Amino acid sequence: MAAAPVDGVERKDPLKEIAQPFIDLVRAPRALWGINLAYFLEGWVYFGMLGYLAMHFSDFIFQGVPNPDVHSHHMVMVLTAGITIAMFFLGTVADKRGVRRTLLLAFCFLLAGRILISIAPAVFPTTGLWSALHLLTMAGILVVVAGYGMYQPAAYAGVRKFTSAKNAAMGYAMLYALMNLGGWLPTFFSPIRRSIGITGAYWVYTALTAIALIVTFLILTPKIEAAAIARAEREREGDKEKQAADAAGGIASDKAAPVAYDRDRRIPVHLWIMLALIAGCVVFLPSPADFIVWGVIAAAILVLGFVPALGVPARRWFANHPLSDVKFFFFIFALIPVQTLFTYNWLVLPQYLERAFEGSFVSENFEVFSNMNPILIFIAVPIITALTFRKKVYNMMIIGTAVMAAPAFLLGLSTSLPALLGYLFVMTIGEAMWQPRFLQYAAEIAPEGRTGAYMGVAQFPWFLTKMLVPLYSGIFMQKYCPAEGARDPETMWLFFACLAAVSPLLLIAARGWVGKDFKSKAA
């Protein structure tokens, strides 16, 4: 039963919002079960292995190497940023080969890559930078990158193909919910890691990858896939007939007409400034050992920098790109500072908990705390969304980013369990306040007919965050929270907190400028 409307707006029931993904999962067609159960397992494996990866490199592979934390964080960046790049090139595989075949192929890559990562210490026990152990482990990471580049787009393509307009939202909500639940399950790996080590835990995660492959093969059969696609197409045809009938009856469609590109528009100055800054980083900051990191950045510069020189059509496309909208450019890049806190969850937090709380329950069971965010988000998002859905979107962005950044100062003041729990809980509340509104605001600020382009580009800063944070996080870990020697983690977190606080300050400063043309003032 729907909640009673207030002032013509239906109130949302937080408990119903939490329970709905489970209700939808039970009622979902078998094809979606084939995607979602495997997605749940993959979320468990991905976040579990990611949480150990920097420690695996720092404490084992780069043992005895100068500045091991710096190099280990760069290797994590190869995985996280590499996945985003791989999606760009491999995201269309599902359209060519079909959802089922692509998912199975992706799981084969994921399984092979994780076998290489797990078996590397046994095959090549000698550690060191650019050792055979390092190279084989990195080869496994690159195979995983290729697999994930196919896997996630294929999973979302499956939801799109197996659902119609009336149940598509349910399908995507299920993926989001199950990913967060899977990301929470590494919490219970502390006893496994303590008994058989990180390499042993990796073998367990590799076995779970094999189970996900088998689940996909057995549940999402070719017959089930074909039946799901046929059913969804019938439902979509019914939707088209209804839209045609509505149009004949004089009911306006809400589909926006495509926008023509401005042929005479010039490439704005702020885009050239951005490219110049990135180029400056490549010229002045790299070290010889980081050629992989800077090679990726240089490749991105070549792609972006030479687009204007490809001809008039390319220049026109670049000049009309969403990033050429200076307000949109400012808005999404202003969120990078607070988004760094997401990256610390897997890049910094596990090592910080193990080292700064050495000898305590927190250190021995750091998985419990470093994996707390997903389950808190799973609970908090529907509750906070239900309580704040009538609030102005831009106001929620300001308040949410401020609330998310503020608790980082707690860790800058004290290395204690109360400060840690305060950071985790309050940060999660802030994240739940602004993150769901981010894409909504990106859609609202987009011109008519350009919503899809703006929504896609809105993810670009998240990619940059995954590339930029590892360039300094390892340096700070090495200096303020090393594996051995004097530690001062409070100074490290004070820097992180001040950086995150830049986002709400920028949003406040630009409120009258960025928000004045906002079409819908409330959610």
Buried (B, 14 or more C-beta within 10 A) or exposed (E): EEEEEEEEEEBBBBEBBBEBBEEBBEEBBBBBBBBBBBBBBBBBBBBBBBBBBBBBBBBBBBEEBEBBBBBBBBBBBBBBBBBBBBBEEBBBBBEEBBBBBBBBBBBBBBBBBBBBBBBBBEEBEEBEBEBBBBEBBBBBBBBBBBBBBBBBBBBBBBBBBBBBBEBBEBBBBBBBBBBBBBBBBBBEBBEBBEEEBBBEBBBBBBBBBBBBBEBBBEBBBEEBBEBBBEBBEEBBEEEEEEBEEEEEEEEEEEEEEEEEEEEEEEBBEBBEEBBEEBBEBBEEEBEEBBEEBBEBBBEBBEEBBEBBEEEEEEBBBBBBBBBBBBBBBBBBBBBBBBBBBBBBBBBBBBBBBBBBBEEEEBBBBBBBBBBBBBBBBBBBBBBBBBEBBEBBBBBBBBBBBBBBBBBBBBBBEBBBEEBBBBBBBBBBBBBBBBBBBBEBBBBBBBBEEBBEBBBEBBBBBBBBBBBBBBBBBBBBBBBBBBBEEEBEBBBBBBBBBBBBBBBBBBBEEBBEEBBEEBEEEEB
